[in-house]
């Protein structure tokens, strides 16, 4: 059936005529530019580029037409094009980046035709993060993609020490993180303090906060689609930067008729730690990212990309050696069968491994590997009709070992498979109303020789109220077959351990819907985008580690989820308000989010009471503003003010007497997550100065101060210290204090 | 433009007020009784600790929290009986507040394997709490070998004068150094959801303090090794969820041990509640309790049989601390 459909699509693609297709690129870096409006001035003919910068416009009338390409951050591209009858043109368009230091030039969507792209592109709950914005904003030592995402509306961060993302009430493991289409499982360094990706090697990133389309699957909540730079096939260029903690470099240029990119980063605090002696651990991490591509004619591109990263911790005092990291490799093939039929295939391998030896007798090993074959094919049937279909075959390998003094505590190993198939369509009527239905089927051959077949329907609707305002509605049902070990009393996960579900429990399910309104208004000479979005999620079959499960006395040899985890379900709902100005001397965004996550643990030994999840932050006010004084100077500030997170209070104590008469002080816990830490406030500032050199290179100095007011935000309370009166002292374990940082970045 | 800024500032102020209102509600504190009682088969109750919970900011040492004036009664029920019968009353030590004992003369039979025991505590200020457990059977078919020589060790039942010598190398022997290999009926433990445990107890002559374990982790020697000594203090116990350890080596962590001399190795089996308690203790902050209306643990173990005891002479191969 699938083959028949493919042949029909192929045939249809050849009988259409008067078509223009091609790729849109950045003129300086030669990188593809996604979501560019491409249209013919004065007509309703238009489209938008996909993630690879590709577009198609069909049904073009004979004669002279004015072609326009516009994108935020780029100068408007226009060109007169003469079309013969039934002519098909292939083009490559290069957009010049807008120089942001100049007087603010704002692109305003006005006039007929421009909104064609807008109506086709349903962006509810989507946020784009550009590396340029990450590098110039206030940073925690290093520019960090995940920390930048944490400043956006709808995203909760549970700690200054963590790059974990809690998106619209979803848990940290509900995010599908894709690096060049490869799933990455634990993308962090130093137990979550830094995320893994080198900012200078990234092209762009898109976060779909909820109700994501059918081409993605396997997670309940959101998708973070990170794309690395392709590599410049026309000239060599690069970047070297150094911060207080790590140094990194990126080189890109032409090779074998294509382009390459190599990026590397390494932390360099380990010599200092080693000088301090055995009382301090020695630690370093490194990352390597690479991309190599070659075009074969105008219709084929072969791309190899990889990410390698590793953390290494040695603590001689405890005889401890710990290493962990990600390895990813992908081979991708883009093929244009015809201007209207675009195909993207991928074979990838991704793994996360952690090994630990400690005290001479404790051994711990966790590994998840994922081999995936995927194809996505887009058929641009008409300017207002697009089909997308694809499949994915994934083989997972899971290993989890724990050993203490020669005794195995856990010994889990297994393979399992997920076969996915999806269909999506996008149809627009009268340049006003777009419907985008989709469905994704997943056949999951889980451990213990069982399998499950799931169908996840997705639907998005968009109505353009006028050229500047739209309403969108999106929703769907989502499944998740992999999850991480979660404990409600642990807000700070050191390392996430992934488990596949088995036949003892059902996969995680999330039904969600979101409704949004977006409008752009010109106020005081600047264009401001106002967004209001509401969402609701009902999440079932969330697995929580049984708090009464022994960590040292039992061996767990089989993956029996039911015996080690308890089921829970949660409701999440909220509303997000944001005003944003993307261009101009003064730009940035301000947002307010109201969001609730109410959870219930289905523990047979406990009363099933509702409680706020530990990442429930009802009120959140965030602002990120930048001011470009001139070509050389720019300033930025990020302010976050939010409700405190919930915690379970110790309301009393009692003396536990062990078998040998030893006394322990044990807390009497209050109601779960009933109390809240004080509200969170952090004000970060940054200043950037750029030196421009005659040879075209430039040097950027970034100075930033985190937590300018040195507010003591509470990570948790520590109770176990007794004072001279034998009373328990409640100490604050604080988040980051005031932290100045400096970074130099040289681009050539 | 000015109006926008003013509106923004007002909105931010309102939001700040809303956000700062989210502080949560405190949970009401109710004072409760906690009972801890570990007893062995064929023995009586030496110490039953009765304490109360303390509120936050209250002094929490055992002396302050000990509860006097309670009526503590032990009941017994054999597998054939349907009702409990009175086994005896416990008395409070005159000089140890909140610690109760049972005279051997009042409980001559001691705890018997297979019988169910129930402790009831009645106090005028707290009402009644109670706890039940079943006295476990002893470990069956124990054989123990000296791993260095491979020879089977004789239990004190077989030869009251038998002594084996175990060598350790201080500082290096924390690694998986196998000293004793033991075999017992693990299936019984498995099916009954109990635990097997062993401990090594020095003779009186080696002991300078009331507790061997505390003695071996004195700060003077081990102040630089807090984590290791903590691990050392966690005595080795085997769980019961797995089938493959019928023959299992035992590694004793000599890292912190600096007693040379005569010791007794005792193998014992625990009851179900102790297993649940240990699981919860390692699994999280919440403690398992079998005390109804209160907190704590009433647990029985069985290491009474002499055949589960072995005499060893512990000798160090070098005289230095790690």
HADDOCK unambig.tbl for C-alpha pairs under 7 A between the chains (distance, minus, plus):
assign (segid A and resid 360 and name CA) (segid B and resid 174 and name CA) 6.86 0.50 0.50
assign (segid A and resid 360 and name CA) (segid B and resid 175 and name CA) 5.22 0.50 0.50
assign (segid A and resid 361 and name CA) (segid B and resid 175 and name CA) 5.73 0.50 0.50
assign (segid A and resid 361 and name CA) (segid B and resid 176 and name CA) 6.48 0.50 0.50
assign (segid A and resid 405 and name CA) (segid B and resid 176 and name CA) 5.59 0.50 0.50
assign (segid A and resid 405 and name CA) (segid B and resid 251 and name CA) 6.98 0.50 0.50
assign (segid A and resid 406 and name CA) (segid B and resid 176 and name CA) 6.31 0.50 0.50
assign (segid A and resid 524 and name CA) (segid B and resid 1 and name CA) 6.39 0.50 0.50
assign (segid A and resid 547 and name CA) (segid B and resid 280 and name CA) 6.77 0.50 0.50
assign (segid A and resid 547 and name CA) (segid B and resid 283 and name CA) 5.14 0.50 0.50
assign (segid A and resid 547 and name CA) (segid B and resid 284 and name CA) 5.22 0.50 0.50
assign (segid A and resid 548 and name CA) (segid B and resid 279 and name CA) 5.72 0.50 0.50
assign (segid A and resid 548 and name CA) (segid B and resid 280 and name CA) 4.05 0.50 0.50
assign (segid A and resid 548 and name CA) (segid B and resid 283 and name CA) 4.93 0.50 0.50
assign (segid A and resid 548 and name CA) (segid B and resid 284 and name CA) 6.44 0.50 0.50
assign (segid A and resid 549 and name CA) (segid B and resid 279 and name CA) 5.58 0.50 0.50
assign (segid A and resid 549 and name CA) (segid B and resid 280 and name CA) 6.23 0.50 0.50
assign (segid A and resid 549 and name CA) (segid B and resid 283 and name CA) 5.00 0.50 0.50
assign (segid A and resid 550 and name CA) (segid B and resid 279 and name CA) 4.07 0.50 0.50
assign (segid A and resid 550 and name CA) (segid B and resid 280 and name CA) 6.24 0.50 0.50
assign (segid A and resid 550 and name CA) (segid B and resid 282 and name CA) 5.22 0.50 0.50
assign (segid A and resid 550 and name CA) (segid B and resid 283 and name CA) 4.75 0.50 0.50
assign (segid A and resid 551 and name CA) (segid B and resid 282 and name CA) 5.72 0.50 0.50
assign (segid A and resid 551 and name CA) (segid B and resid 283 and name CA) 5.77 0.50 0.50
assign (segid A and resid 552 and name CA) (segid B and resid 282 and name CA) 6.89 0.50 0.50
assign (segid A and resid 553 and name CA) (segid B and resid 237 and name CA) 6.97 0.50 0.50
assign (segid A and resid 553 and name CA) (segid B and resid 238 and name CA) 6.09 0.50 0.50
assign (segid A and resid 553 and name CA) (segid B and resid 239 and name CA) 4.99 0.50 0.50
assign (segid A and resid 554 and name CA) (segid B and resid 239 and name CA) 5.18 0.50 0.50
assign (segid A and resid 554 and name CA) (segid B and resid 241 and name CA) 6.14 0.50 0.50
assign (segid A and resid 555 and name CA) (segid B and resid 241 and name CA) 6.81 0.50 0.50
assign (segid A and resid 555 and name CA) (segid B and resid 242 and name CA) 6.58 0.50 0.50
assign (segid A and resid 619 and name CA) (segid B and resid 19 and name CA) 5.70 0.50 0.50
assign (segid A and resid 642 and name CA) (segid B and resid 19 and name CA) 6.25 0.50 0.50
assign (segid A and resid 643 and name CA) (segid B and resid 19 and name CA) 5.12 0.50 0.50
assign (segid A and resid 643 and name CA) (segid B and resid 20 and name CA) 6.64 0.50 0.50
assign (segid A and resid 643 and name CA) (segid B and resid 22 and name CA) 6.09 0.50 0.50
assign (segid A and resid 651 and name CA) (segid B and resid 29 and name CA) 6.02 0.50 0.50
assign (segid A and resid 651 and name CA) (segid B and resid 55 and name CA) 6.45 0.50 0.50
assign (segid A and resid 651 and name CA) (segid B and resid 56 and name CA) 5.88 0.50 0.50
assign (segid A and resid 652 and name CA) (segid B and resid 53 and name CA) 6.53 0.50 0.50
assign (segid A and resid 652 and name CA) (segid B and resid 54 and name CA) 5.43 0.50 0.50
assign (segid A and resid 652 and name CA) (segid B and resid 55 and name CA) 4.25 0.50 0.50
assign (segid A and resid 652 and name CA) (segid B and resid 56 and name CA) 4.87 0.50 0.50
assign (segid A and resid 653 and name CA) (segid B and resid 53 and name CA) 5.42 0.50 0.50
assign (segid A and resid 653 and name CA) (segid B and resid 54 and name CA) 5.11 0.50 0.50
assign (segid A and resid 653 and name CA) (segid B and resid 55 and name CA) 6.33 0.50 0.50
assign (segid A and resid 653 and name CA) (segid B and resid 56 and name CA) 6.98 0.50 0.50
assign (segid A and resid 654 and name CA) (segid B and resid 52 and name CA) 6.58 0.50 0.50
assign (segid A and resid 654 and name CA) (segid B and resid 53 and name CA) 4.45 0.50 0.50
assign (segid A and resid 654 and name CA) (segid B and resid 54 and name CA) 6.00 0.50 0.50
assign (segid A and resid 655 and name CA) (segid B and resid 62 and name CA) 6.55 0.50 0.50
assign (segid A and resid 657 and name CA) (segid B and resid 36 and name CA) 6.31 0.50 0.50
assign (segid A and resid 659 and name CA) (segid B and resid 38 and name CA) 6.23 0.50 0.50
assign (segid A and resid 670 and name CA) (segid B and resid 27 and name CA) 5.47 0.50 0.50
assign (segid A and resid 671 and name CA) (segid B and resid 27 and name CA) 6.14 0.50 0.50
assign (segid A and resid 674 and name CA) (segid B and resid 24 and name CA) 5.84 0.50 0.50
assign (segid A and resid 674 and name CA) (segid B and resid 25 and name CA) 6.06 0.50 0.50
assign (segid A and resid 674 and name CA) (segid B and resid 26 and name CA) 6.92 0.50 0.50
assign (segid A and resid 675 and name CA) (segid B and resid 23 and name CA) 6.50 0.50 0.50
assign (segid A and resid 675 and name CA) (segid B and resid 24 and name CA) 4.34 0.50 0.50
assign (segid A and resid 675 and name CA) (segid B and resid 25 and name CA) 5.66 0.50 0.50
assign (segid A and resid 675 and name CA) (segid B and resid 26 and name CA) 6.21 0.50 0.50
assign (segid A and resid 676 and name CA) (segid B and resid 23 and name CA) 5.02 0.50 0.50
assign (segid A and resid 676 and name CA) (segid B and resid 24 and name CA) 5.14 0.50 0.50
assign (segid A and resid 677 and name CA) (segid B and resid 23 and name CA) 6.85 0.50 0.50
assign (segid A and resid 678 and name CA) (segid B and resid 23 and name CA) 6.64 0.50 0.50
assign (segid A and resid 679 and name CA) (segid B and resid 19 and name CA) 6.91 0.50 0.50
assign (segid A and resid 679 and name CA) (segid B and resid 20 and name CA) 6.00 0.50 0.50
assign (segid A and resid 725 and name CA) (segid B and resid 59 and name CA) 6.12 0.50 0.50
assign (segid A and resid 726 and name CA) (segid B and resid 59 and name CA) 4.85 0.50 0.50
assign (segid A and resid 726 and name CA) (segid B and resid 60 and name CA) 5.70 0.50 0.50
assign (segid A and resid 726 and name CA) (segid B and resid 61 and name CA) 6.16 0.50 0.50
assign (segid A and resid 727 and name CA) (segid B and resid 57 and name CA) 5.49 0.50 0.50
assign (segid A and resid 727 and name CA) (segid B and resid 58 and name CA) 5.53 0.50 0.50
assign (segid A and resid 727 and name CA) (segid B and resid 59 and name CA) 4.45 0.50 0.50
assign (segid A and resid 727 and name CA) (segid B and resid 60 and name CA) 5.80 0.50 0.50
assign (segid A and resid 728 and name CA) (segid B and resid 57 and name CA) 6.34 0.50 0.50
